[in-house]
Amino acid sequence: MTRPPADLVPAGVPAQPLAHNPLNGVTGGIWRTRRAGRPAVLKLIAPPGAGAGPAHWAASDDAGHWNYWRREVEAYRSGLATTCYADAGLVAPDPLAIDDRPDGTVALWLTEAVGRPGTACTVPDLADLARRLGSAHAAWLAGPGEPATPRYDWLARDWLRDYTLSRPVTEPVPWDHPVAVATWPVTLRDDLRRLWEQRQAVLAATDRLPRTLCHHDLWPTNLVFADGGPVLLDWSFVGPGPIGEDAANLILDTFFDGLVDVALLADVADAVLDGYVDGLRGTVDPALVARAVRLSGAAKYFWLAPVMLNRAGGATGQTYDRRDEAAMFAGRRPVLELLARWAATSLD
């Protein structure tokens, strides 16, 4: 959809489409536009069956499902998105209006976050963000197996497990596909194969970590670095999860799709870990925090190499990565090597 419905944005009002995951059936479109004469962002949210996309990105009407279609609406309507991390200096755009439409979709109107996009981040930006994130997570700590409050029924039940196990991996995985052989050394392929085979053990190990309230999609395209501090976008996946998960995703997903120079990977990994540990200092032992980042990162992405190899073998699918296949495999190699090291050093 190139423009919003005319009843929301009349033809004479500008509406610039914004990048989003086109596969996710929940999102009908996102535009930078105007509402009542002021800048605004409009996000059109679609119920199950209304949006296009593959089955593994389908919207759900199960309130605890990882892709429950109304979760972001409820996160803004309840105030959770704008308040849950605010004491740590992490904010969300303010909602201007939430309109339930006759066709079943919801128009979510938000203030426009003004600042540098997350893809223009620096290492100090991410270090500061990680420290704030650690402080925010400290405020929501719960023990292993305990629910992280608040107890809204629309929070994702077990986002990490449900999302990762829903990724479309076809067995047998072609670990010796020519493009992988050409770009990944045999030791890396063996490590990634081992991680895939140990996925249930990796997930089970994350269950033994302290819990907190996670964003579950923390990466550059969901960040704006405003003058007053970072603004965190897209609250569609918010729910309880293990400590370390958001920090791990910030490190890995900053680089997976080639949006930020991978030469910064080591510096970002160190800065984010140090910042996150500092934010949680006094509440969780630093060694456990470091292990939680490594372990939850392995749990978040054990499926990625198998999916890449499936696609190289003919499966279809879109990502934010616009590189050709060989360049993508080569570009992701340093990140996957870090992931493999995390997996090898974090299991019990």
Salt bridges, closest charged atoms under 4 A:
ASP7 OD1 - ARG101 NH2 2.61
ASP62 OD2 - ARG157 NH2 2.91
GLU72 OE1 - LYS43 NZ 2.58
GLU74 OE2 - ARG70 NE 3.37
ASP99 OD2 - ARG35 NH1 3.63
ASP100 OD1 - ARG70 NH1 3.26
ASP100 OD2 - ARG77 NH2 3.21
ASP103 OD2 - ARG101 NH1 3.16
GLU112 OE2 - ARG32 NE 2.72
ASP125 OD2 - ARG116 NH1 2.83
ASP128 OD1 - ARG131 NH2 2.79
ASP128 OD2 - ARG132 NE 2.78
ASP158 OD2 - ARG161 NE 3.11
ASP176 OD1 - ARG189 NH1 2.74
ASP191 OD1 - ARG194 NH1 2.84
ASP207 OD2 - ARG161 NH2 2.36
ASP234 OD1 - LYS43 NZ 3.40
GLU245 OE2 - HIS216 ND1 2.76
ASP246 OD2 - HIS137 NE2 3.19
ASP257 OD1 - ARG332 NH2 2.51
ASP278 OD1 - ARG281 NE 3.32
ASP321 OD2 - ARG323 NH2 2.47
ASP321 OD2 - ARG332 NE 3.78
GLU337 OE2 - ARG333 NE 2.85
ASP348 OD2 - ARG208 NH2 2.62
ASP348 OD1 - ARG291 NH2 2.35
